[in-house]
Amino acid sequence: MINRQVVLVVRPHGIPQPRHFEMRSSAVPDLGLGEMMVENVVLSVDPAQRGYVNDEANYVPPVPIGAVMRGLAVGRVHATKNTEFAVGEYLYGWFGWQDYCVCRPDAVLRRVLPAQAPLLAAAGVLGINGLTACLALRQIGKPMSGETVLVTAGAGAVGSVVGQLANLAGCRAVAVVGSEEKGRQCMEEFGFADYVNHRSAWAAKLQLACPNGVDVFFDNVGGELLDSVLRQMNPFGRVVICGTVATSSWVPPPAGLRVEREILTRRLRVEGFVIFDHVSEFDSTAQELATLLNQGKLRVGYDIETELERAPQALAGLFAGQNCGKKLILLRDPQP
């Protein structure tokens, strides 16, 4: 069996581009005791993958040069020498940008139940994106009815779910987006009350969109937006730091405004969230989200490619704001 793979060949500085990768093919190795072969069905494209390939300060070692690109995927067990998993079972885990992955159980994050929701959902709203939105908003944002929740990258895979969950909690959700089209999508599809286009005169619009200030700021972007929003936070507001895509490189560390006075005088809670600290909660949270999805209370959007070789460009496109919905690479028919 021939395995197509996207391999990292040049270490990028900042946002990875297609030139940093190349396509290679190799034979799928024989299984060792305790291993299984997963046939990937759908690959996830995530902003966090920038950190997986560069040599900036990260909480995980970077992908080695010459190795398959690290990434999450939903796949089907094609063959197994591990008694924990059966042929035909669907899994979500670290299977990489390739057709087939030979791995051990520690690569698996959760079992996928096709009856629970479509397999595409397993790579998106029931994957790290939806899980992040739900757990970070609940545990750090702690939204209360009547509050204003501001969400950067509001049309994205995380932000769109945050806005909908905020609405279900009785809050007023406002999105920060990069285009008028995405702003309209946030209001029409995801139920946001208003939006701010950060590519226009956004500072004044932010005050108009949040006339009563901001109680919960769910930030997927960072940078100047974070500096500005902190100055519109209400006392005892909560700030969820969930992403930093506005900063192209952290070497050297970029200079910015000093914000400690705002945090002090407004008595703000500012906390970072990394989803892999919460693996034990994945299954129960995914079930909650699947119930909302099946009840029609949660809407999701997908931006789908069908060619493996398009994965590097899809990743670069995330940072250029080119995606419209959760970016996925669909390799095979998602129906079991």
Secondary structure, DSSP 8 states (H G I E B T S, - for coil): -EEEEEEE-S--SSS--GGGEEEEEEE-----TT-EEEEEEEEE--TTHHHHHS-SS-SS----TTSB---EEEEEEEEES-TTS-TT-EEEEE--SBSEEEE-GGGEEEEE-TTTS-HHHHTTTTTHHHHHHHHHIIIII---TT-EEEEETTTSTTHHHHHHHHHHTT-EEEEEESSHHHHHHHHHTT--SEEEETTSSHHHHHHHH-TT-EEEEEESS-THHHHHHHTTEEEEEEEEE---TT-S--SS-------HHHHHHTT-EEEE--GGGGGGGHHHHHHHHHHHHHTTS----EEEE--GGGHHHHHHHHHTT---SEEEEE-S----
